[in-house]
Amino acid sequence: MTEREWMKEGLDLKLLVLLYRRKMWISLAGALAGGLLAGGLYMILHVLYAPAREYEAESKVYLTFAADDNGDAYQYYNGYTWNDLMKTDPIMDKIMEELPPETDREMVEDSITADILSDIRLLTVTVRTPDQEETNRILKASEKALARFGEERVEFEKIELWGRWKAALVVVEDETVRAAAAGVAIGFILSLLGLAYARILDDSVYVPSDFEKRYPYPVLGVTFAGEEESGDVLLQEHVELVSRGMENVWYADTGERDLRIPEEARGSGRGLILRIPYGSGNGRLLERWVKEAGLVDCRILGAVITGADMGLYRLYFTGKKRKTS
């Protein structure tokens, strides 16, 4: 059976879950690693290498519009207009006049935002800089500049301050715990997907259906670890049924890397029983044994799975952990 063919067998979800019990530590380790990685990266980027602390101050400014020639107020100012308008020369020049000469104009422009939240007559001016005193200073300069701007422009009767909130440290919420929790979830899910993918690529034989899906031979029986003798008695009955009329029946341990099928097992009237050691990694050698038997004209009668996990078999076939009386 080619690799492409056995990959088309489909995934036995029940067997996957039962095999996963023994490998649950991998998912736990993946979840732990994901949590540590995500939490650690977040802490490094947002705590250890976080940008400089910033201070934010805010003012509420009331706009009293003048009446135009039609008797209507100039109400075309909005949040977008004001945010741009604060950085234009008519206002920015006035702000810079209120600040010390050495103040960087570009820094001042970048620090100011202006928004109309709901009422177009109420403007919110926000200033954010790394320095508390400078933040307050720029905010006061902005208030004075707006007041002067309101006196000069025909669209306004006046612009006046309604409230001011002094500069306070901007609190950046620490999301380390959330980042770690997300990392745990992602690590756990990725580990599950990894185990499922590994099972898809795994050609090992655990239960009879693993063998019978690939090869046109029956599984004659299963012996369990620690109970080989009792299993052999029942197994022998099955072997006798399939070997009636044959001269000799030979057994081949497919766990052996030395692929030697004796001359006595070859030809008509003779048959071969494959002994498949239970567990991971038995699929590749088994495939080689089957091919070797075909090359030397050896008739395979069936297979036997040896040393199987009785607990897994009970759960797989009956859904119960222990034999019930």
N, C-alpha and C positions, 0 to 999 in steps of 0.2 A: 504493500500500500504506500503510495507516494505521500510526501509531506502535504501537498496541496489537497489530497483526498481526505487525510485525517483532520485537516483544519476545517473541512466542511461538515464534520460530524455534528457540530452544534455544541453549545455549552450546557452541561448538566448542572443546573443551578442548585439542585438539592445536594449533589455531591460536593459542589463548590462550597456551600455553606458548611457542610460537615468537615471538610478539609480545613476550612477557615478557622474552625475552633482552635486548632493547634497553632495557628499562625496569627491569632488575635493580637499577640504582642507586637507584630509588625505594624498594625494599624495604630495601636496605642503609641508606639515609638514615632510613627509618622505624624500623628496628631501633636505629640509633644514637640517634635522637631519643628513642625509648622508654626506652633504657637511661639516657641522661642525665637525662631527666625523672624516672623512678622513683628512680634513685640520688640525684639532687639533692633530691627531696622527702623521701626517707627521711633523708638527712643533715641537712636543715634541721629536720625535726620531731623526730628522735631524737638528734641530736648538738648542733646549734647551739642548739635550743630544748628540749633534754632537761630533764626535771624534776631537781630538786636531788639530789645524791648522797645515798645512804642507807647506813646501817650496820646490820648484822644480827647479833644474838647469840642463842644457843640454849642451853637447859638440858634435861637429861634428869632427870625426877623420878619416883621409884618410889613407887607407892601400895600400902600394906599395908592390906588391907581387914580390918575386924573381923568376927567371926561374929555373925549375927543370932539371934533367938530359936529358929530352927529349926536352927541350927548351920551355916547357909550364909553365904557371904561376900556383902556388898553389891556385886554386880557389874553393876549397871545403868548405871554411868557409861560413857559412850562419847565419841568425839571431838566429836560435835555438842554434847553436854551440856557438856563442859569449855570449849569455845570460848565458849559463852554464859555459863557459870558464872563465868569469869574476870572478866567485866564487871559482875557483880552486886555489891551492897553488901557481903555477908559477906567477899568476897575483896578487892574494889577498895578498900574502906575501909582494910583492913590494908596494902595496897600504898601508898596515899597517906600513911599514917602513917610509912612508911619513907623517903619522899621529901621534899625541901625544900618548905616551905609554898607557895612561889610556883609550883609545878609545876601545869600545866593538866591537870585530871582527864580531860577529853574527849580530849586528845592521848594520854594514857597508855592509855585504853581502846582507841583506834584502833591503837595500836602493838603490842598484844599479841594473839597467836593461840596457841591450845592445841589439840593434836591427839593422838589415840590412833592410832598407825600400825598396830599389829598386836596386841600384848599389851595387854590393858586395864589392866594394872598399871603400864605404862610410859608416862608422859605427856611429850610434847615441848612445851616452851614457847618461843615465838619472839618476839623483840622487834625491831622495825625503826623507826629514826628517822633524821633527817638528822645527828644529833650522836653521835659515837662514845662520849663519856663518858656522855651521858644514856642511851644504849642500854644500856650496862653497868649503870648505876645502876638503871634500871627493871627489868632482868632480876634483879638481886640482890634488889630489893624484892619481886618476884613470888615468888622462891624462899622468902623469909622468911614472906611472907603465906600461902603454901601450907602451909608447915610448921605455922604457928599454926592454920590452918584444919583440918589433920589432927588436931591435938590436941583441938580443940573438937567435932568432929563424931563422932557415935557410929558412923558407917559405917566409920571408919578407926581402925586402931591407931596409924599414923603415916604421914606423908608426908615423904620424905627426898630430898635431892639426890644424884644418881648421877654427874652430869657436867655441865660447863659449857664452852661455847665463847665466848670473848670476841668483842666486836663487831669485825666486819671489813667492809670496803667491799663493797657488793653490786656485782658486776661485771655490767654490762649488755652482752650480746653485740652487737657491731656487725654488722648485717645489710645494710650498704650494698651489698656485692658481690652478695648474693643478690637484693636489691631491683633492682639494675641488671640482673642477668641475667634476672629476670622481665620487666622493662621491655623488654629486647631482644627476648625471645620474643613478647611481646604486640604490640610495635611491628611486628615482622616479619609476624606473622599478620594484623594489621589492614591492613597495606599490601597484602598479597596479596588479602585480601577486597575492599579498595578497588579494586584493579586489575581483579579479576573483575567487580565491579559496574560499573565504567566500561566494560568490554568489553560487558556486557549492554546498556548504554545506547548503545553506539557502533553507529551504523548504517552505518559505512564499509564499502566493498567492498575486500577484500584478495584473495580467491580466487574463482573462478567460482561456487562454491556460494553465496557470500554474495549474489550477484545473482540466481541462478536460483531460490533459495528464495522470493524476493520478487516476482519478475516472470515472466510467462509467455513469456519470450524466451530464446533460447540465448546463451551466451557463445561467440562465433565464434573467439576466439583471444586470446592474451596476448602482448604484446611486453615485453621486459625492458630495464631501464635500461642504456644503453650498447650495446645490440644491436637497436635499433629497425629497421634496414634488413633484416636477415635475418628478423626476425619479421614484417615487412610482407609479404614474399614468400609465406610460408605463410598469412598472414591473408587475402591477396587471393584465394587459392584457395577458402577457406571462404566469403568474401563472394560470389564468383561462383556458388557452389552455391545459396545461398539467394535470390539475386536474379535467377535465370533468368526470362526473360519480362517483366522490368520495364524501363521506359523509362530511369529514372534512379535512382541510389542516392546518397544524401547522407550525410555524416558530421557529427555534432554533438559538439563537445567539451563534455561535461557539467561541466567545471571552470569554464566561463565563466558569469558571473553574468547576462549579457545573454541571456535566453531568446528567441532569435529563430530560428525555423525558416522557411527561405525558402519562397516560394510554389511554387518548382519541386519541392520535396520533398513537397508535399501532394497528396492525391487518389489515385485508383486508378492502378496501374501505376508507382507511385513508392514508394520505401522509405527508411528512415532507419537508419543505424548509429550507435549511441551509443558515443562514446569516453569511457571512464571512467579518469581519472587515478588511478593506484594510490596508496593511502595513506589516512591518517586524514582525516576531514572531508569525504569525497566523497559521502556518502549523502544528505544533505539536498538538495543541488543536483540530484543524479541523480533524486530523487523528483519535483522540480519539472519537470525536463525530460520525464519520462514523462507527467506530467499535462498538460503543455503540448502534447505530441504528440497526446494524445487529444482535446484541445479543438479543435485545428486540423485534425483528420482526417488525421493523418500516421501511416503504417504503420511501426511499428518492426520491423525484421527481426532484430535482435540487438544484442549489445554487444561491445565490445573493451576489455580492460583494458590500459592502456599504462603503460610505465615501471615494471613490477613488479620486486620484489626476487627475483632468480634464486636466491640462497642460500636464502631462505625457502621458495620454491616447491620446490626440490629436497628440502629437509628435510620439507616438508609431504607431498609426493607419493611420495617414494622413501625418505625417512629417511636420506639420504646428503648430506654437505656438498658433495661435488664430483662432477662427472660422471666415471663410470668408463668406461674403454675396453673 
